[in-house]
Amino acid sequence: MITDPHALFESWFAEARAAEPNDAEAMALATAGAGGRPSVRMVLLKGHDERGFAFYTNSESRKGAEIAANAQAALLFHWKSLRRQVRIEGTVAPTGTAEADAYFATRSRDARIGAWASDQSRPLESRAAFEARYEKLVAEFEGEDVARPGYWWGYRLLPERIEFWTDRPHRLHERRLFVRLADGAWTESLLYP
Ligand SMILES: Cc1cc2nc3c(=O)[nH]c(=O)nc-3n(C[C@H](O)[C@H](O)[C@H](O)COP(=O)(O)O)c2cc1C
């Protein structure tokens, strides 16, 4: 039995990638700004290691503003084909510019231009205005490399609590909770479903 939560996550994630028809890396990200009112949206997991769970976005988006005001956040994976969920809670920190540059460079040219074209989360007058803006940028970047916009980067959720939930018969589901201690070690316990 795997008793390290990061290793357990990797094992479940590998099974999810094999089982899910699409977007096994999709996770709900919950944030709450200074007022404490939660908001949630899907993002894609773009890196996982012992430090935590990385995703990329526009830092001037609603989620970016909420994280800037309150670094506490939560992630949720629900892999329906496997009837499993993973709940993760902790603090969010920026990945740093070198890591953001490296990931941005792996995106398609269209997606890189899209990052320039979208004022994510802010009001858009019309779909046509967005498309015109995108086409204008395509023309402007013609023959040039598309660098990462300064407002677009990654964040890493540094987990303090990770719970693995497994569907079991008679609703006697299994919940394995891992809590990170001050020295970095993890303790494991079970929760009633
Ligand atoms: C499956 C899925 C994956 C998504 N992945 C991302 C992502 O990795 N980064 C991102 O900024 N938005 C992603 N989105 C869009 C977000 O859900 C959201 O609409 C957007 O980031 C704006 O959120 P905000 O206004 O709360 O900041 C994804 C949406 C879906 C449905």
The ligand as an SDF file (V2000), in Angstrom:
LIG
                    3D

 31 33  0  0  0  0  0  0  0  0999 V2000
  -11.6150   21.6120  -18.5140 C   0  0  0  0  0  0  0  0  0  0  0  0
  -11.2360   23.0700  -18.3780 C   0  0  0  0  0  0  0  0  0  0  0  0
   -9.9070   23.4080  -18.2260 C   0  0  0  0  0  0  0  0  0  0  0  0
   -9.5300   24.7580  -18.0800 C   0  0  0  0  0  0  0  0  0  0  0  0
   -8.2120   25.0500  -17.8710 N   0  0  0  0  0  0  0  0  0  0  0  0
   -7.8500   26.3420  -17.6390 C   0  0  0  0  0  0  0  0  0  0  0  0
   -6.4950   26.6500  -17.3050 C   0  0  0  0  0  0  0  0  0  0  0  0
   -5.6170   25.7680  -17.2080 O   0  0  0  0  0  0  0  0  0  0  0  0
   -6.1800   27.9540  -17.0800 N   0  0  0  0  0  0  0  0  0  0  0  0
   -7.1280   28.9630  -17.1510 C   0  0  0  0  0  0  0  0  0  0  0  0
   -6.7760   30.1240  -16.9470 O   0  0  0  0  0  0  0  0  0  0  0  0
   -8.4120   28.6890  -17.4350 N   0  0  0  0  0  0  0  0  0  0  0  0
   -8.8020   27.4020  -17.6820 C   0  0  0  0  0  0  0  0  0  0  0  0
  -10.1220   27.1050  -17.9610 N   0  0  0  0  0  0  0  0  0  0  0  0
  -11.1070   28.2170  -17.9340 C   0  0  0  0  0  0  0  0  0  0  0  0
  -11.4950   28.5130  -16.4800 C   0  0  0  0  0  0  0  0  0  0  0  0
  -12.3970   27.5260  -16.0030 O   0  0  0  0  0  0  0  0  0  0  0  0
  -12.1130   29.9100  -16.3090 C   0  0  0  0  0  0  0  0  0  0  0  0
  -13.2090   30.0830  -17.1930 O   0  0  0  0  0  0  0  0  0  0  0  0
  -11.1120   31.0460  -16.5300 C   0  0  0  0  0  0  0  0  0  0  0  0
   -9.8200   30.7070  -16.0730 O   0  0  0  0  0  0  0  0  0  0  0  0
  -11.5660   32.3320  -15.8510 C   0  0  0  0  0  0  0  0  0  0  0  0
  -11.7440   32.0870  -14.4590 O   0  0  0  0  0  0  0  0  0  0  0  0
  -11.7940   33.2900  -13.3880 P   0  0  0  0  0  0  0  0  0  0  0  0
  -12.6520   34.3680  -13.9970 O   0  0  0  0  0  0  0  0  0  0  0  0
  -12.4080   32.7050  -12.1570 O   0  0  0  0  0  0  0  0  0  0  0  0
  -10.3760   33.7450  -13.1630 O   0  0  0  0  0  0  0  0  0  0  0  0
  -10.5220   25.7830  -18.1220 C   0  0  0  0  0  0  0  0  0  0  0  0
  -11.8690   25.4180  -18.2830 C   0  0  0  0  0  0  0  0  0  0  0  0
  -12.2240   24.0800  -18.4140 C   0  0  0  0  0  0  0  0  0  0  0  0
  -13.6810   23.7310  -18.5560 C   0  0  0  0  0  0  0  0  0  0  0  0
  1  2  1  0
  2  3  1  0
  2 30  2  0
  3  4  2  0
  4  5  1  0
  4 28  1  0
  5  6  2  0
  6  7  1  0
  6 13  1  0
  7  8  2  0
  7  9  1  0
  9 10  1  0
 10 11  2  0
 10 12  1  0
 12 13  2  0
 13 14  1  0
 14 15  1  0
 14 28  1  0
 15 16  1  0
 16 17  1  0
 16 18  1  0
 18 19  1  0
 18 20  1  0
 20 21  1  0
 20 22  1  0
 22 23  1  0
 23 24  1  0
 24 25  2  0
 24 26  1  0
 24 27  1  0
 28 29  2  0
 29 30  1  0
 30 31  1  0
M  END
$$$$
